[in-house]
Each structure stands twice: as C-alpha cells, then as structure tokens.
C-alpha cells in the first residue's frame, strides 16, 4: 500500500475474493468419477465485471488466476490486483495528518436484478495478512554449511498505517427501481511519526523559543538584530523544505505552514522592536530628558508590573538639576574645594593673614593695615609697595582660580545631569525589553498550543 499525496492516488495490492453461483456449472460427481472440483482459466468461464469506480488508472493490473468451480455451481475466484484509486488529501494537520480514502466497487453493466453484491467479511477488508514489506534472512541450522533454512519476517516500511477499515453496501441511485449494487470501502490512514516529521517540527519549535533571546540580550549588544535576522533566514529555509515535503492542495492549508509564517511575522516585528529599544537606550546621549508621560508610565507603572528596579531613577529627581542629589553633592564638593583653595592661598605667605576675608581693592587701605610704624622711611615704603603689588597679583590669581572652580563645578553638574538622563533612558529600554520578553513568551506558547500541528494521542502534552 502506498499513498501518492501529490497525485492524490492510493495504490493498494489486494486479493479480490469473488464468489458467485452459476446454474450452468452444475454436475453430478457420480457421473464424472467423483470429481467435485475443477480449476479453469478465467477466460473459459463467465466472471462478473466488477470494477473500481473511482479508479485513477485505466489498466486493471490484474494477475491471471484460476477459477475454482464446485459441482453445485459455486464458483470462487481470487485474482491478485493492484488498484489505483483517487483519494482526496487533507493536509491541515501535516505531518501528523489522517486521511480517509474510499474505494467503490460495482458491476459496470449489470443491475441488481443480474448481480446482487454482498460482503463476504463483515468488516469489509481482511487486514490480518496486510504487510507493506518483507525480508528473507538465511541462517545455518546444522553443522554443515549446506544445511540452512529461510526465515521470513515482515517489516512495516510504509509511511502510512491503516487504523480503521469500514465497508458498506449501497444501492445507486437509491430512488431507481432497478439500481446497481455498490460496495463502498473506507480506509483510514494515519501518517507515522517518521524522521521527516521531526525534521519539520522540532527545529521550528526550537527557533521559536530562540526568539526570546533577542529581548534577553542587553541593549548595548550589537548582535541582537543579527540574531533575529538569522532566525528569520532559518524559518525561510524550513518553509522551503515544507513546500517540498507537503502535498500541494487547494482545499486546505497546513497548520505547520501557518505556524511558520506566524513565527516569521513575530520575528520581523522583533527586529523592529529590538531596534526601537536600542535607539531608546541610546537617546540619552543627545542630552534631552524623556517625556514626563513616558517616565511616569514606564518607570513608575510598567516597571512595577515587570518587577524591574530602575538604576538611574530616584525620588528627588523631577527633571531639574537643582532637585538631583548628584547636583547637591557636586555643589558641596565645589564649596569645599573653594574654601580649601582660599586657605592655601592665605597661608602661602606670613603677610597674607591680614587679607583674610576682606579682599579690598584699595591699595592704600592695605598699606594702612600692613605698613610698619616708621612710615616716613623710604626703604619701608618701597617694601610696602612691593608687598601691595604682590598681594594684588595673588588676589587676581585667587579670583581666576575661583572662577575656574565655579566653571568646573558647573561642568560636573551638567555631566552628572547628562549621566542621570542617560540612565533614565537606559532604564526605559530595560523595562521595555522585559515587557516585550514577557509578551513574546505568551505569544510563543499561545501559537505553539493553537497553530502548531499536534501528533496523535498526545493529549497529555498538548
């Protein structure tokens, strides 16, 4: 037995057991020396014209067999024939599909008044001797090599297994007063779980779960998008293999093909979503803070649902530099640095003690507080002028350093604020990655339970 799915033809090799009563083939055994049975060629006696109605081949393919005739007119004929019947294919659950093929037998020219067809077996077809293939093995049974025996053992190498056989007698057309007796045989075929079935299903399921890794990788990894593209290319290869393996039919579409296409769609979407997450994670480099609605929805609502704790967000930050604890810390450090610089300058010379906390511009006042008692002395007056010039230079240097400290403090506060903005955008990317990961987990499991073909007798797994 074989089922050609592309041609939609069921090929069966069977022995048709025909038995009828011929009133012209009776004799008395006593008149013919006690002969009760004769065997004749089928061409020498009348045989019914039983044919396969839904045949896909005009040639019968019958092997010549002798007809057994009994003395009471009973005729039995068991010819071996190869039937090629048309069979509709339903590939919805491919490669775990189940097919039903029908075979219609009846007389081509005789009605019910001439030939009344009946079933010999109640179940229609005797499957006790059905085997798809057999092998012969030879083994030694004696001490000498010439003594051997042959073991015949059957091996079921067919792709299909007959799970059910039904037969029914019909009268066609049913409203005709002189109908034709027709015997309808139905074979239920189940595809076996062969190697090709696992080749088509297991890689698809594994690749579908690998889609989750796209959102599991950090956003700074450059191979996120390349992984999704490789998965898409792998599904394209599997789809080409499915097109070659699945029989072409217009009545149904394989669920496995729909599952392939659905996974290709979600992988394509994962490429766009992954690219969006990467751009969001790097949006802080432009120095613009995230919108308030995005910050509230993602960092406060969605982050709690996804159990993600943002690293850069804090309760005191509202988007302004004065509200960040980093700015306060840099302000305090800048003030400490400035006071330390002033103390170092004041202690650089012994005479600097008189300038502590005053910084006056008038040199005359400086001379008044720092000059010696004998002001009329020309040498002391020259020394005072030199000290005043030196103090003025130190004052200018102090002011310049103070300005530099303020500029550095502002730069540190600006850099701290930019780092905070970058961390906020990165936290938004992390939360979106977790959300898309959970969403794709539900989508992958849902598509696996609804769209993927299910093997027979696998209710415990599905």
C-alpha positions in Angstrom: 0.0 0.0 0.0 1.2 3.5 -0.8 -0.4 6.9 -0.9 0.9 9.3 -3.6 0.0 12.6 -2.0 1.0 14.8 -4.9 -1.1 12.8 -7.4 -3.8 12.0 -4.8 -3.7 8.3 -5.7 -4.0 5.4 -3.3 -2.1 2.3 -4.6 -3.2 -1.0 -3.0 -2.2 -4.5 -3.8 -5.0 -6.8 -2.8 -6.5 -10.2 -3.5 -10.2 -9.8 -4.5 -12.2 -12.7 -3.3 -15.2 -13.2 -5.5 -17.8 -16.0 -5.0 -21.0 -16.5 -7.0 -23.4 -19.2 -8.0 -23.6 -20.3 -11.7 -26.5 -22.6 -12.5 -24.8 -23.7 -15.8 -21.8 -25.1 -13.9 -23.5 -27.9 -12.0 -22.8 -31.6 -12.4 -23.3 -34.9 -10.7 -20.0 -36.1 -9.2 -21.1 -39.7 -9.6 -21.3 -39.3 -13.3 -17.8 -38.0 -13.6 -15.8 -40.4 -11.4 -16.4 -38.5 -8.2 -14.9 -35.2 -9.3 -16.2 -32.4 -7.1 -13.9 -29.5 -8.0 -12.3 -28.3 -11.2 -10.0 -25.4 -11.9 -10.3 -23.5 -15.1 -8.8 -20.4 -16.8 -10.8 -17.3 -16.1 -11.3 -16.8 -19.9 -13.1 -20.1 -20.1 -15.9 -19.3 -17.7 -18.2 -16.3 -17.1 -16.8 -13.9 -14.5 -18.7 -10.8 -13.2 -17.5 -7.4 -14.5 -16.7 -5.9 -11.0 -14.7 -2.8 -11.4 -13.3 0.0 -9.3 -15.4 3.1 -10.0 -13.1 5.8 -8.7 -10.0 4.3 -10.4 -7.1 6.6 -11.4 -5.7 4.2 -14.0 -7.4 2.6 -17.0 -5.3 -0.6 -16.7 -6.5 -3.1 -14.3 -3.2 -4.6 -13.4 -4.7 -8.0 -12.5 -2.6 -11.2 -12.3 -4.1 -14.2 -14.0 -5.6 -16.7 -11.6 -7.6 -19.9 -12.0 -11.2 -20.1 -11.2 -12.3 -22.9 -8.8 -15.7 -24.4 -9.7 -17.6 -26.8 -7.4 -20.1 -29.4 -8.6 -23.1 -27.5 -7.0 -22.4 -24.4 -9.2 -20.4 -22.4 -6.7 -17.6 -20.5 -8.4 -14.7 -18.9 -6.5 -12.2 -16.6 -8.0 -9.4 -14.9 -6.1 -7.3 -12.7 -8.5 -4.5 -10.5 -7.4 -4.9 -6.9 -8.5 -3.2 -3.6 -8.0 -5.8 -0.9 -7.5 -5.1 2.8 -8.1 -7.9 4.8 -6.6 -8.3 8.5 -6.3 -8.2 9.9 -2.8 -8.8 13.4 -1.5 -6.0 14.7 0.7 -6.4 16.9 3.7 -3.1 18.3 4.9 -4.4 20.6 7.7 -2.5 18.6 10.4 0.5 17.8 8.3 2.8 15.9 9.1 0.5 14.3 11.7 -2.4 14.1 9.4 -5.0 11.4 9.0 -6.5 10.6 5.6 -9.7 8.7 4.6 -9.7 7.0 1.2 -12.7 5.5 -0.4 -13.0 2.6 -2.9 -16.2 2.0 -4.8 -16.7 -1.4 -6.4 -19.6 -2.5 -8.6 -20.7 -4.0 -11.8 -20.2 -1.9 -14.9 -23.2 -3.2 -16.9 -25.4 -5.4 -14.7 -28.1 -4.1 -12.3 -29.4 -5.5 -9.1 -31.6 -8.0 -11.0 -28.5 -9.6 -12.5 -25.8 -9.2 -9.8 -26.5 -8.6 -6.2 -23.2 -7.7 -4.5 -22.8 -8.8 -0.8 -19.9 -8.6 1.6 -18.0 -11.8 2.4 -16.4 -10.2 5.6 -18.4 -8.1 8.0 -15.6 -5.6 8.3 -15.1 -5.4 4.5 -11.3 -5.9 4.2 -9.3 -8.6 5.9 -6.2 -6.9 7.2 -4.8 -9.8 9.1 -2.3 -10.5 6.2 -1.5 -6.9 5.5 2.2 -6.1 5.4 4.0 -3.4 3.5 7.3 -5.2 3.0 9.2 -8.4 4.0 12.7 -9.6 4.0 14.2 -13.1 3.8 17.1 -14.0 6.2 19.1 -17.2 5.9 20.7 -18.9 8.9 22.6 -22.1 9.4 20.7 -24.7 11.2 23.1 -27.7 11.1 26.8 -28.5 11.4 27.4 -28.4 7.7 27.0 -25.3 5.6 24.7 -26.9 3.2 22.0 -27.2 5.9 20.2 -23.9 6.1 16.7 -22.5 6.5 15.0 -19.3 5.5 13.2 -17.0 7.9 10.5 -14.8 6.5 9.8 -11.8 8.7 7.8 -8.7 7.8 9.0 -5.1 8.2 6.5 -2.3 8.1 8.3 0.2 6.0 5.3 2.1 4.7 4.8 5.7 5.7 1.1 5.1 6.4 -0.7 2.8 8.8 -4.2 1.6 8.4 -6.0 2.4 11.6 -9.6 1.7 10.6 -11.4 -0.2 7.8 -15.1 0.1 7.1 -17.4 -1.3 4.4 -20.9 -0.5 3.3 -23.4 -1.8 0.7 -25.3 0.8 -1.2 -27.9 0.9 -4.0 -27.3 3.6 -6.5 -29.2 5.6 -7.5 -31.4 5.0 -4.4 -34.7 6.1 -6.0 -34.2 4.0 -9.1 -36.5 0.9 -9.3 -33.6 -1.1 -10.9 -30.5 0.2 -9.1 -26.9 -1.0 -9.1 -25.4 -2.7 -6.0 -22.2 -0.9 -5.0 -19.7 -1.9 -2.2 -18.0 1.1 -0.6 -14.8 0.5 1.4 -13.3 3.2 3.6 -9.6 3.1 4.7 -8.5 5.4 7.5 -4.7 6.1 7.1 -2.5 7.6 9.8 0.9 9.0 8.9 3.6 7.5 11.0 6.0 9.7 13.0 8.9 9.2 10.7 12.2 11.1 10.6 10.9 13.8 8.3 8.1 14.8 10.8 10.7 15.6 13.5 12.8 17.5 10.9 9.9 19.8 10.2 8.5 20.3 13.7 11.3 20.3 16.3 13.6 22.8 14.6 10.6 25.2 14.2 9.8 25.0 17.9 13.4 25.5 19.0 13.8 28.5 16.7 10.6 30.0 18.0 11.9 29.8 21.6 15.2 31.4 20.4 13.2 34.5 19.5 13.0 35.2 23.2 16.8 35.6 23.4 16.5 38.7 21.2 15.0 40.6 24.2 17.1 38.8 26.8 20.3 40.3 25.5 21.4 43.7 26.7 20.5 46.6 24.5 24.2 47.5 24.1 24.9 44.2 22.4 25.3 44.7 18.6 24.3 41.1 17.8 20.6 41.4 18.9 19.4 42.4 15.4 21.7 39.9 13.7 20.3 37.1 15.8 16.7 37.9 14.8 17.8 38.1 11.1 19.4 34.7 11.3 16.3 33.3 12.9 14.2 34.8 10.0 16.6 33.2 7.4 16.3 29.8 9.2 12.5 29.9 9.1 12.7 30.7 5.4 14.8 27.6 4.8 12.3 25.5 6.8 9.4 26.9 4.8 11.1 25.9 1.6 11.6 22.4 3.0 7.9 22.3 4.0 6.8 23.4 0.5 8.8 20.5 -1.0 7.5 17.9 1.5 3.9 18.9 1.8 1.5 17.8 -0.9 0.1 20.7 -2.9 -3.7 21.0 -2.5 -6.2 23.8 -2.8 -8.7 22.5 -0.2 -6.6 23.1 2.9 -3.5 24.8 4.2 -1.1 23.0 6.6 -1.1 24.4 10.1 2.6 24.0 10.1 2.9 26.4 7.2 0.7 28.9 9.1 2.9 28.4 12.2 6.0 29.1 10.1 4.5 32.3 8.6 3.3 33.5 12.0 6.8 33.0 13.5 8.3 34.8 10.6 5.9 37.7 11.3 6.7 37.9 15.0 10.5 37.6 14.3 10.2 40.5 11.8 8.4 42.5 14.5 11.1 41.6 17.0 13.7 43.2 14.7 11.7 46.5 14.7 11.1 46.3 18.4 14.7 45.5 19.2 15.9 48.4 17.0 13.4 50.7 18.8 14.7 49.6 22.2 18.3 50.1 21.2 17.5 53.7 20.0 15.6 54.4 23.2 18.5 53.2 25.3 20.9 55.5 23.4 18.6 58.5 23.3 20.2 60.0 26.4 23.4 60.8 24.5 21.6 63.7 23.0 21.0 65.3 26.4 17.3 65.5 26.2 15.3 64.0 29.2 12.5 61.6 28.5 9.0 62.9 28.3 7.1 63.1 31.5 4.3 60.8 30.3 6.9 58.2 29.3 8.7 58.5 32.6 5.6 58.1 34.6 4.1 55.2 32.6 7.3 53.2 32.0 9.4 53.9 35.1 6.6 54.0 37.7 3.8 51.8 36.4 5.2 49.3 33.9 8.5 48.8 35.9 6.5 47.7 38.9 4.5 45.3 36.8 7.6 43.8 35.2 9.5 43.7 38.6 12.3 45.9 37.2 14.1 48.4 39.6 15.5 51.3 37.6 19.1 52.2 38.4 19.1 55.9 37.5 15.7 57.0 38.9 15.4 58.5 42.4 12.6 60.0 44.3 14.1 63.5 44.5 14.6 63.9 40.8 11.9 65.7 38.8 13.9 66.6 35.7 15.6 69.7 37.1 19.2 70.0 38.0 18.5 71.6 41.4 16.5 68.6 42.5 19.1 65.9 41.9 21.1 64.7 44.8 24.1 64.5 42.4 23.9 68.3 41.9 23.8 68.8 45.7 26.8 66.6 46.1 28.8 68.4 43.5 27.8 71.8 45.0 29.1 70.7 48.4 32.3 69.4 46.9 32.8 72.6 44.9 32.4 74.7 48.0 34.9 72.6 49.9 37.4 72.9 47.1 37.0 76.6 47.0 37.5 77.1 50.8 40.5 74.8 50.7 42.0 76.8 47.8 41.5 80.1 49.8 43.1 78.7 52.9 46.1 77.5 50.8 46.5 81.0 49.3 46.1 82.7 52.7 48.8 80.5 54.2 51.2 80.8 51.3 53.0 83.9 53.0 53.1 85.2 56.5 51.7 88.6 55.5 48.6 87.1 54.0 46.9 86.8 57.4 45.9 90.5 57.2 43.9 89.8 54.0 41.8 87.1 55.4 38.1 87.6 54.4 38.5 91.2 53.2 39.9 91.3 49.6 39.8 95.1 49.3 40.7 96.8 46.0 42.2 99.9 47.5 45.9 99.5 47.9 46.0 102.4 50.4 43.9 100.5 52.9 46.2 97.5 52.5 49.2 99.8 53.3 47.4 101.2 56.3 47.0 97.8 57.9 50.2 96.2 56.9 52.8 99.1 57.0 55.4 99.3 59.8 55.4 102.1 62.4 58.0 104.3 60.7 56.1 105.2 57.5 58.4 108.0 56.5 61.2 105.6 55.9 61.8 105.4 52.2 63.0 101.8 52.3 60.0 100.6 54.2 57.7 102.5 51.8 59.3 100.7 48.8 58.8 97.3 50.6 55.2 98.2 51.2 54.6 98.9 47.6 56.2 95.7 46.5 54.0 93.7 49.0 50.9 95.6 47.8 51.7 94.6 44.2 52.3 91.0 45.2 49.1 90.9 47.2 47.1 92.3 44.2 48.6 89.7 42.0 47.7 87.0 44.5 44.2 88.4 44.6 43.8 88.3 40.9 45.1 84.7 40.8 42.6 83.8 43.6 39.7 85.3 41.6 40.8 83.4 38.5 41.0 80.1 40.4 37.6 80.8 42.0 36.1 81.3 38.5 37.7 78.1 37.3 36.3 76.2 40.3 32.9 77.5 39.5 33.2 76.6 35.8 34.4 73.1 36.8 31.5 72.7 39.2 29.0 73.7 36.6 30.6 71.2 34.1 30.4 68.5 36.8 26.8 69.3 37.5 26.0 69.2 33.8 27.8 65.9 33.2 26.1 64.4 36.3 22.7 65.5 34.9 23.5 64.1 31.5 24.6 60.8 33.1 21.3 60.8 35.0 19.4 61.3 31.8 21.3 58.5 30.1 20.5 56.2 33.0 16.8 57.1 32.7 16.7 56.3 29.0 18.6 53.0 29.7 16.1 52.1 32.4 13.2 52.8 30.0 14.9 50.4 27.5 15.4 47.7 30.2 11.7 47.9 31.2 10.6 47.7 27.5 12.9 44.8 27.0 11.3 42.9 29.9 7.8 43.8 28.7 8.5 42.6 25.2 10.1 39.4 26.6 7.0 38.6 28.6 4.8 39.4 25.7 6.7 37.1 23.4 6.7 34.3 25.9 2.9 34.4 25.9 2.8 34.7 22.1 5.2 31.8 21.5 3.4 29.5 23.9 0.0 30.5 22.6 1.0 29.9 19.0 2.5 26.6 19.9 -0.8 25.4 21.5 -3.1 26.8 18.8 -1.3 26.9 15.5 1.2 24.1 15.6 0.1 20.6 14.4 -0.4 18.1 17.1 0.6 14.5 17.0 -2.0 11.8 17.6 -2.5 10.5 21.1 -0.6 13.4 22.6 -3.3 15.0 24.8 -1.0 14.8 27.9 1.5 17.1 26.2 -0.9 19.5 24.5 
